[in-house]
């Protein structure tokens, strides 16, 4: 955070040539009172960064130049773990971790990633814009971070395979599937009878190509960008996990902003998040069409058999205990009975 003092402003003013002061044109751009850094792990062309840039420009304008948010995309400031540490320490001011990333610090933040919890986006946004989201934001606040009201979308995760489509839970039995290095998806796929292997994303393509694993799971845009259709034949729209990004701020920085600027920044970021949600919705539709054109075969299984298998395996009861009864009750109010 950069605070411009009156002394600094006067010193800069004194260094400006007389021509600039006597001209009839406003040649001097007012320096921002607050220059804030925002880091993320996505390419500059991703809808998250496009909408974040629009928000930054809007905030600069509505604050009359007092708040200038500088965006550092594509892991320029480090990996997720690095940026989470930096936003906690104040090294950066904003960060957008996925729920699974921030769950390393705030475990209940992963509750939106419970397997086969959400049927569709109506349930997602009812929960995350409602009482469940408020519960998670309160837990984040206990870590001296501020989470903006609206989550940004990362999408539902889908299952691809080189062997056969996944239509029911029985098709998961013994399936060698790559999963992220995270306890929740590992637990879920074990509960379904699969053989999950935790691998870094950089290893996914080669592991599928060499048959170290036969399947993987990711949102459709990731499947497209990573060209996984080259080493996979089937894509089952299992929608087994929904993940999103929390737009978080360093707590000390946020508390130090004047209230009028807080209002401007929050409005800009939350409304940009709503627009980004629509972007991802449209992107998913176009990506599926593109992947079909590249030869990937799609099917859309029902969640019923998967939920039943997870109940039988004790998955939901286990994670209810981990997340706590209060959070679990709020989840089930949005999606129906799970455990």
N, C-alpha and C positions, 0 to 999 in steps of 0.2 A: 504494500500500500504506500502511495506517495502523497504526502500532504504538503501543499505549497504554502509556505508561511508568507506573511506580509513583507518581511524583510527580503526574502528571496524574490518576491514579485517586484519590489521596488528596484532591486539590483538588476534584474533582467530588463526592466523598463528603461533604466539609465543607459543600458548598452545599445539601445535601438537607435539607428540613424535618424537624424532630424527629418529627413524626407518622409519617412514612414509616419512620423507624428503629424506632419503638416499636410499630408495628402488627404484628399477628401474621401479616400477609400479605406475601408477597414482592413488594413494589411496585417494587423496583429491578431493571431488566433489566441484566444484566452486559454492559458494552460489549465489542465484539469486539476481540481482539488484532490481527486482520488484517481490514480491510475492503477487499475486492478488486473491481475493476471489470471487467466482461465486456461487450464490444461485438460486435454482429453486424448483418447487413444485411437480416434477415428480419422479417416482421410478427410481432407478439406472439402471434398465433393459429397460427403455423406450428408443426408438431410439434417442431422444434428448440428453439424458445423454451419451449414447454410442458414438455418434458422437462428443459431446462436449469433452469427454475424449480423443478421437483421436486428436481433434484440440489442446487440451492442450499439449499433447505429441509432436505433430508436432511443435508447437510454442516454446516449451522448446528446442527442437533440433535445429530449424532454428535460434533461437536467441543465440545459443551457451550457453544456461543455464541462460541467463539474465532475462527471463520472465517465471515465474512459476505460472500457474493458478491452484488453488485448488478448487475443485468442492464440493459443499454441496447440495446434492439432497434431494428430499422428505420432503420439509419444515423443514429441520434441523435448518435453521436460522429464522424460523417464517413463518406465512402465507403470502399471496400475498401482503396484505396491509402493513405488517411489512417490507417485503423485498423491496417494492417500496420506502418506507420511508428511508430505509438503503442505497439504492443505490443513492438516492438523497443527503444524508448527507455524504456519503463516508464511512459508516460503512461496506459496501461491495462494490466491484468494478464492478461486472456484475450481471445482473438479466435478466430473460426471461419472462416478463409478457405477457399474451395473450392481444390481442387488446382491449377486453372488460375491462380488469383490468387497463391498462394504460390510458384508456379513462376517468377514474375518475380524472386524472390529465390533460390529453390532449384530450378534447372531440372529436376532429376530428379523433383521432386514431381509433374510432369505425366505421368509414365509411365502412370498409370492411365487417361489419356485417349487413349491410342493407339487409332486407329480400328479398330473391329470386333475388339478384342482379347478381350473377355470375352463368353462365350456367355450366362451367366446369373449370378445372385447367388451361387451356390455357388462359382463361380470367382472372383468379386470378393472375397468374404470370405476364401477360402482364401489368396489373394495378399496382401490388405491386412492381414489379421490374422496373416500368416505372415512368411516371410523377406523378401518384397518390401517390405512395410510397415515392417519393422525397418530395412531399408536406407534407406528414405526418411526415417524418423525420425532416423537417425544423421546424415543430411545436413542436416536441419533443425537439429539440435543444434549443428552447426558454426557456425550463425548466431546462437548464443546464445539460442535459443528451445527450449522444451520441448514436444514433441508427445506428447499422451496416446496410449495404446496403441490404442484403438478409434476408427476413423474413423466419422463420422456420415454419413448417406446424403443425397445430393442427387438421385440417380436417373439412369436411363439417358435419353439424349437421343434424341428421335424426330424424324422428318422430316414436315413438312406441305407441301402444295402446292395451288395453285389450278388447275393444268393437268391433272395425271394422277397416279395413284398410282405410287410407286416400288417396283417389284418386283425389279429386278435392277440391277446396276451400269450397264447400258446406258441405263437410264432417267435416269441422272444427267447424261448427255452434254448439255452446253450449258445445263443448268438454272441459272437465275439465283437463287441462294440466299443469304440473309443468314446470316452467321456472326459469332460474337464477334470482338472485336479481339484475336486470339491466333494465333500463328504455326502452332500444331499443327493446329487445324481447317481453317485456310486451306490448308495443305499437303495435308491429307487430301482435301478436296473438289476441289482441283486435280488430284490424282492420280486421282480418279474421273471426271475430264472435265467437271466442273461449272464454273460461273462464279461463284465465291464473292465476295460483297461484304461487307466488314467495316463494320458499322454499330452504333452504340450501341443498346442495347435500347429506349430511349425512341423510337427512330425506326422500330421494326419494324412496328407496326400501319399507320402511314401509308404506309410503303414498299410493303407488301403491297397496301394499298388502291389505291394509284396505279400499281401494276404496275412500280415501279422494280425490284422483285424478285418472283419468282413463288413462292418457297418460303422456308422458314426451318426451324430445328431447335432444339428445347428439350425439357426434361422435360414430361410431361403436365400436372402442376399449374400450370406456368407458362403453357402453352397455354390452360388454363382461365381462370386469373386475368386474363390479358391479353386475353381474348375474341378470340383469333386465329381461332377457328372462324367468326367473322363475315366474315372475309376469306380463308378457306382452305376447301377442299372435301374434301381427302384427308389422312389421317394414316397414314403408313407406320411401323410399329413396327420401325424399323431397329436400334434399340439400338446405334447406331454409336459412342457414347462413354458411358462411365460416369464420373460425377464425384461426389466426396464432399467433406465438410468435415473438415479437420484441426482438432481442438480444441487450440490452442497456448497456451502461457503464456510470459510474460517470463522469461528464464533466470535473471536475478539474483533476482527475486522467488521463483522456485521453489526455487533453491538455498538461500535464506534461511529457508524454512519448516522447522520441526522435523519430524523423520521421522514422528512419529505423525500429524501433520496432513497431510503428503504422502500417507500411506496412506489417510486418510479422504477427501481431496479426489479422489485418483485413482480410488478405488473408486466414489465417487459419480458422477463424470463418465463413467467407462467404462461403468458399468452403465446410466446414462441413455442413452448412445449406443446400446447394444444395444436398448433399448426403442424409441428413435426409429427405428431401422432397421425394426422391425416396423410402426410407425406409417406410414412411407412406403410400405411394401409394401401395406398395406390401402388407403391413400389412392389409390395408382395404380389399383387395381382399381375403386374407386368413381368416380374421375375419368373413366376411359375410358367407363364406362356413362353418365355425365352428358354427355360430349361426343358420344357416339353419339345421345343424345336430342336434342341440339342440331343434328344433321344432319351431323356429321363422319363420313366414311366411312373405316373402318379396314381395313388389310391387314397381314399379317405376313410379310415376305420372309425368305429364307434369307440368311445372311451369306456364303455360299460365293463368289458371283460378285464381291462387293465386296472380299473378301480377295484373290482372285485378281487383280483389277484393280490393287489397291494394290501387290501384289508385282511385277506387271509394270511399274508406274510407278516402282519403286524407293523407294516411300514407307517401307517397313519398314527397308530397309537404311540409308536416310538417318537415321531416328530412332534406330536402334540405335547409329549413330555418335555422335549427339548425347547420348544418355543413358549410353552406356558399356556395354561388354560384360557387366560384372558385373550391373548392374541388368537388362539385357535377358535374360540367362540366367535370372534369378529370375522375370521375367515369363513367359517361355516354359515354365518348369517348372510354372506354374499354369494356363496356357491352351493349351499346345501350340505347335508350330512356327509362327512368323509370317513371318520373313524368308526 
